Amino acid sequence: MSDPHTTSAPGRTRSASYHELLARLEQRTATIGVVGLGYVGLPLVHAVHDVGYPVIGFDIDDRKIERLRRGESYIRHLGDDLFKLLASSKRFRPTADPAALGDADAILLCVPTPLGRHREPDLSFVLDSTRLAARSLRPGQLVVLESTTYPGTTRDEMLPILEETGLKVGHDFFLAYSPEREDPGSPGRSAAAIPKIVGGVDDASTDLAMALYSRIVKEAIRVSTAEVAESSKLLENIYRAVNIAMVNELKVVLSAMDIDVWEVIRAASTKPFGFQAFYPGPGLGGHCIPIDPFYLTWKAKAINQNTRFIELAGEVNANMPHYVVTCLAEALNEDAKPLKGSRVLVLGIAYKKNVDDVRESPAAEIIELLRDAGAEVAYHDPHLPAFPSMRKHRVDLRSIALDPKTVAQQDAVFIITDHDAVDYPMIGEHARLVVDTRNAMERVERPKARVVKA
């Protein structure tokens, strides 16, 4: 296995496998395989396909493959046109057969990296995908991990599996890390429009990964090693998690002083330097921010280092669902209503607005807390007609219609996700009580409902 602290020397003679793959990447005749056709992999398929490469899309979920072949959408915010385009294209082959990866010149792994029961990294999807790639690994293939992980995963966990084939990295095959950067539901931030970090386990691998990504995205940024690339992704997400924790804690403190944290943030945002606004909410959601910081804390403990600041931020954010439910209970008490038996309409269950993604959404825990307290819970989400199954939660609810009669029947409307498609003035006109965790009702002038920010 390659030494962790060495890279290929500048100007070193490259192998025939390197030159053949480089030529295919430059000519866009290389076939690109994408493993994992979810919220990260499918936008990447689109970006790769859009610049002319033939693409193999692999997923273990046969249902996704069948829907792709039929041109049926299963990720609403990506739009129907993308699925129809891919279904009609001769350059895209969706498959659940891992043997198809042998036809790919580059294999990009876009698989989940969740946490285990004790908040330890779960690399099972990464390692299983690496083993799939190893089955058909051949000279002239590039393997790239895009999933968020701790520093050292690409070199220490993936490389040994691939080198068990007898092939040598940097000569026969090539290995790099390029972290995904997705902002679902944000117009203008497609996979191709977002700059990408690229770092290999050696210079030859970095060169080839750069040759690929520089043709897919608007800007590919080369870094010295895979470990730097892995660490940069963690920094991006830890930065958000820590700052969100700070404003969440500030929200709690200022609320006790009867000060509006949203107005405070607006005021601070007028400073043209040295300040970036982050906003409080009901808890962290999505596949990155609630999870990724703990990949670094686990790795730090493995080398006898502490990450107290990061762990404290995690505690603050994890407490937010409990805090906002307490705010709801107190608001109902002011109306002489206990939470038990009250009718509560949860508005929005996605982890962020304008998407149909519930991964790690705080809405699931909030609904469970409400039910445990005896509340009668319903929800409305324009993007999610039924509550999807989640790894940790099972919520057997379907979205109900949002109309004046339904709103008026509720003891409280509990805004968890501030989708743009919701008629907030109608809610302000007909609701009795609105508990708002997103400041969504700020846009409504003189609502008749009593609005409580949480």
ROFIVEX-59911 format. One line per 5 residues: number of its first residue (from 1); their letters; for each residue y, z, x negated of C-alpha. Coordinates in steps of 0.25 Angstrom, whole numbers. Example, Ala and Ser with C-alpha at 12.3 -4.5 7.8 and 13.67 -1.06 7.14 Angstrom:
REM ROFIVEX-59911
1> AS> -18:31:-49 ~ -4:29:-55
END
This chain:
REM ROFIVEX-59911
1> MSDPH> 0:0:0 ~ 14:-3:-5 ~ 22:8:-12 ~ 32:14:-2 ~ 44:13:-11
6> TTSAP> 42:-1:-17 ~ 46:-14:-11 ~ 44:-28:-17 ~ 53:-31:-28 ~ 64:-41:-26
11> GRTRS> 60:-55:-29 ~ 46:-52:-30 ~ 36:-64:-27 ~ 32:-64:-13 ~ 18:-67:-8
16> ASYHE> 14:-80:-1 ~ 12:-72:12 ~ 27:-68:11 ~ 32:-82:9 ~ 24:-88:20
21> LLARL> 28:-77:30 ~ 43:-78:26 ~ 43:-93:28 ~ 37:-91:42 ~ 47:-81:45
26> EQRTA> 59:-89:40 ~ 54:-102:48 ~ 51:-93:60 ~ 37:-98:61 ~ 31:-84:59
31> TIGVV> 24:-78:71 ~ 29:-64:74 ~ 21:-54:81 ~ 27:-42:88 ~ 18:-30:92
36> GLGYV> 23:-22:104 ~ 30:-30:115 ~ 38:-19:121 ~ 53:-15:120 ~ 54:-18:105
41> GLPLV> 43:-29:103 ~ 47:-38:114 ~ 62:-40:111 ~ 57:-42:96 ~ 48:-53:102
46> HAVHD> 60:-59:108 ~ 68:-59:96 ~ 57:-65:87 ~ 54:-76:97 ~ 68:-79:99
51> VGYPV> 70:-83:85 ~ 58:-93:85 ~ 46:-85:79 ~ 33:-86:86 ~ 29:-72:92
56> IGFDI> 17:-64:95 ~ 19:-52:104 ~ 8:-42:103 ~ 6:-30:113 ~ -6:-21:116
61> DDRKI> -1:-21:131 ~ -8:-33:138 ~ 2:-32:150 ~ 14:-35:141 ~ 7:-47:135
66> ERLRR> 4:-52:149 ~ 18:-50:154 ~ 23:-57:142 ~ 14:-69:144 ~ 19:-70:158
71> GESYI> 34:-68:155 ~ 35:-55:162 ~ 45:-44:158 ~ 40:-30:155 ~ 53:-26:148
76> RHLGD> 64:-27:158 ~ 76:-27:149 ~ 71:-39:141 ~ 72:-48:153 ~ 63:-58:159
81> DLFKL> 67:-69:151 ~ 62:-64:138 ~ 48:-63:144 ~ 48:-76:150 ~ 53:-82:137
86> LASSK> 42:-76:129 ~ 31:-80:139 ~ 35:-94:138 ~ 36:-95:123 ~ 26:-102:114
91> RFRPT> 31:-93:103 ~ 27:-80:109 ~ 13:-74:111 ~ 11:-61:117 ~ -3:-55:115
96> ADPAA> -11:-42:115 ~ -20:-47:105 ~ -18:-41:91 ~ -25:-52:84 ~ -13:-61:87
101> LGDAD> -5:-53:77 ~ -12:-60:66 ~ -4:-73:70 ~ 9:-66:68 ~ 16:-67:54
106> AILLC> 25:-55:57 ~ 20:-43:66 ~ 31:-34:72 ~ 27:-21:77 ~ 35:-15:89
111> VPTPL> 26:-4:94 ~ 30:10:99 ~ 31:22:89 ~ 31:34:99 ~ 30:49:96
116> GRHRE> 17:57:97 ~ 15:70:105 ~ 22:78:94 ~ 33:68:91 ~ 26:62:79
121> PDLSF> 26:47:77 ~ 16:39:84 ~ 13:27:75 ~ 1:22:83 ~ 7:10:88
126> VLDST> 12:6:75 ~ -1:8:68 ~ -9:1:78 ~ 0:-11:78 ~ -1:-11:63
131> RLAAR> -16:-11:63 ~ -15:-23:73 ~ -7:-30:63 ~ -16:-27:52 ~ -28:-33:59
136> SLRPG> -22:-47:57 ~ -13:-44:46 ~ -13:-56:36 ~ -5:-61:24 ~ 9:-65:28
141> QLVVL> 11:-56:40 ~ 23:-46:42 ~ 22:-33:49 ~ 34:-26:54 ~ 35:-13:62
146> ESTTY> 47:-12:71 ~ 43:1:78 ~ 52:14:75 ~ 44:23:65 ~ 46:33:54
151> PGTTR> 49:28:39 ~ 36:24:32 ~ 28:19:44 ~ 28:5:40 ~ 24:7:26
156> DEMLP> 15:20:27 ~ 9:17:41 ~ 8:2:43 ~ 7:-3:29 ~ -7:4:26
161> ILEET> -13:-2:39 ~ -8:-16:35 ~ -13:-15:21 ~ -27:-11:25 ~ -29:-26:27
166> GLKVG> -28:-28:12 ~ -15:-36:13 ~ -3:-32:5 ~ 10:-29:10 ~ 22:-37:4
171> HDFFL> 12:-48:0 ~ 2:-51:11 ~ 9:-44:23 ~ 22:-38:25 ~ 27:-25:32
176> AYSPE> 41:-21:37 ~ 48:-12:47 ~ 60:-17:56 ~ 63:-7:67 ~ 65:-12:81
181> REDPG> 79:-10:86 ~ 80:-12:101 ~ 90:-9:111 ~ 84:-12:125 ~ 93:-16:136
186> SPGRS> 105:-18:127 ~ 111:-32:129 ~ 113:-39:115 ~ 104:-31:108 ~ 91:-39:107
191> AAAIP> 81:-37:96 ~ 87:-49:89 ~ 101:-44:90 ~ 98:-31:83 ~ 98:-30:68
196> KIVGG> 85:-26:62 ~ 81:-17:50 ~ 69:-23:41 ~ 62:-16:30 ~ 48:-19:24
201> VDDAS> 38:-11:16 ~ 42:-21:4 ~ 52:-32:2 ~ 43:-43:6 ~ 40:-37:19
206> TDLAM> 55:-34:21 ~ 59:-49:18 ~ 49:-54:28 ~ 53:-44:39 ~ 68:-48:36
211> ALYSR> 64:-63:37 ~ 58:-61:51 ~ 69:-51:57 ~ 81:-58:51 ~ 76:-70:60
216> IVKEA> 74:-61:72 ~ 86:-52:73 ~ 101:-54:70 ~ 100:-45:57 ~ 89:-40:49
221> IRVST> 92:-29:40 ~ 84:-27:28 ~ 81:-13:22 ~ 73:-8:10 ~ 60:-3:16
226> AEVAE> 53:-1:29 ~ 56:14:28 ~ 71:11:28 ~ 69:2:41 ~ 60:13:48
231> SSKLL> 70:24:44 ~ 82:15:49 ~ 76:14:63 ~ 74:29:64 ~ 88:32:60
236> ENIYR> 93:23:71 ~ 86:30:81 ~ 88:44:76 ~ 102:41:75 ~ 102:39:90
241> AVNIA> 93:50:94 ~ 102:61:86 ~ 115:56:91 ~ 110:56:106 ~ 105:70:104
246> MVNEL> 118:74:99 ~ 125:69:111 ~ 115:74:120 ~ 117:88:114 ~ 132:86:116
251> KVVLS> 130:82:130 ~ 123:95:133 ~ 134:104:126 ~ 146:96:132 ~ 139:97:146
256> AMDID> 139:112:145 ~ 154:112:141 ~ 157:102:153 ~ 160:91:144 ~ 156:76:147
261> VWEVI> 148:71:134 ~ 150:57:139 ~ 165:58:138 ~ 164:65:125 ~ 156:54:119
266> RAAST> 166:43:125 ~ 178:51:118 ~ 170:52:105 ~ 167:37:105 ~ 182:34:104
271> KPFGF> 181:37:89 ~ 180:24:82 ~ 172:29:70 ~ 161:40:67 ~ 156:41:81
276> QAFYP> 145:33:89 ~ 143:37:104 ~ 129:42:108 ~ 126:46:122 ~ 118:57:129
281> GPGLG> 107:55:139 ~ 95:61:145 ~ 86:60:133 ~ 82:49:123 ~ 73:37:127
286> GHCIP> 68:24:121 ~ 57:21:111 ~ 66:25:99 ~ 76:36:100 ~ 68:47:106
291> IDPFY> 56:44:97 ~ 60:39:83 ~ 67:51:77 ~ 54:59:78 ~ 48:48:69
296> LTWKA> 57:52:58 ~ 56:67:61 ~ 40:66:59 ~ 42:58:46 ~ 52:68:41
301> KAINQ> 42:80:44 ~ 31:72:37 ~ 40:73:24 ~ 44:87:26 ~ 58:83:31
306> NTRFI> 66:88:43 ~ 73:81:54 ~ 80:92:62 ~ 92:84:67 ~ 83:73:72
311> ELAGE> 73:83:79 ~ 85:91:85 ~ 90:78:91 ~ 76:75:97 ~ 76:89:104
316> VNANM> 90:87:110 ~ 87:73:115 ~ 73:78:120 ~ 80:89:128 ~ 89:79:136
321> PHYVV> 80:76:148 ~ 79:91:150 ~ 94:93:149 ~ 97:82:159 ~ 87:87:169
326> TCLAE> 93:100:168 ~ 107:94:171 ~ 101:87:183 ~ 95:101:188 ~ 109:108:186
331> ALNED> 116:97:193 ~ 107:98:205 ~ 108:113:205 ~ 123:111:207 ~ 119:104:220
336> AKPLK> 110:115:224 ~ 98:107:221 ~ 86:111:212 ~ 80:100:204 ~ 67:103:210
341> GSRVL> 66:94:223 ~ 79:86:219 ~ 78:71:220 ~ 82:65:207 ~ 84:50:204
346> VLGIA> 82:47:190 ~ 91:35:186 ~ 85:27:175 ~ 72:30:167 ~ 74:20:156
351> YKKNV> 77:26:142 ~ 90:18:142 ~ 98:10:151 ~ 95:-4:156 ~ 81:-5:150
356> DDVRE> 67:-2:156 ~ 62:6:145 ~ 58:20:147 ~ 52:24:134 ~ 55:38:131
361> SPAAE> 65:38:142 ~ 70:52:146 ~ 69:49:160 ~ 54:51:160 ~ 55:66:155
366> IIELL> 67:68:165 ~ 59:64:177 ~ 48:73:173 ~ 57:84:171 ~ 63:82:185
371> RDAGA> 50:81:191 ~ 45:94:184 ~ 57:100:190 ~ 53:96:204 ~ 63:85:206
376> EVAYH> 60:72:215 ~ 63:61:205 ~ 65:46:207 ~ 71:36:197 ~ 78:23:197
381> DPHLP> 78:13:185 ~ 82:-1:187 ~ 74:-5:175 ~ 61:3:178 ~ 55:2:192
386> AFPSM> 44:11:188 ~ 43:22:178 ~ 35:17:166 ~ 24:25:160 ~ 28:32:147
391> RKHRV> 20:39:136 ~ 25:53:140 ~ 29:52:154 ~ 23:46:168 ~ 33:45:178
396> DLRSI> 28:39:191 ~ 41:34:197 ~ 47:21:201 ~ 61:17:202 ~ 68:19:215
401> ALDPK> 79:11:221 ~ 93:15:218 ~ 102:15:230 ~ 112:24:237 ~ 101:30:247
406> TVAQQ> 92:33:235 ~ 103:39:227 ~ 108:47:238 ~ 95:54:240 ~ 94:59:226
411> DAVFI> 98:73:223 ~ 102:68:209 ~ 102:55:202 ~ 99:57:187 ~ 104:46:178
416> ITDHD> 94:45:166 ~ 97:30:162 ~ 110:23:165 ~ 105:9:168 ~ 116:-1:171
421> AVDYP> 109:-7:183 ~ 111:7:191 ~ 122:8:201 ~ 129:20:197 ~ 141:20:207
426> MIGEH> 130:20:218 ~ 124:32:212 ~ 137:39:211 ~ 140:35:225 ~ 127:40:231
431> ARLVV> 121:51:222 ~ 123:66:224 ~ 121:69:210 ~ 120:61:197 ~ 115:67:184
436> DTRNA> 119:57:174 ~ 113:57:160 ~ 119:44:155 ~ 134:45:160 ~ 130:33:169
441> MERVE> 139:38:181 ~ 151:38:172 ~ 153:23:177 ~ 154:28:191 ~ 168:32:196
446> RPKAR> 169:44:206 ~ 154:45:209 ~ 151:53:222 ~ 139:59:215 ~ 140:71:207
451> VVKA> 137:66:192 ~ 132:76:182 ~ 131:71:167 ~ 118:76:160
END
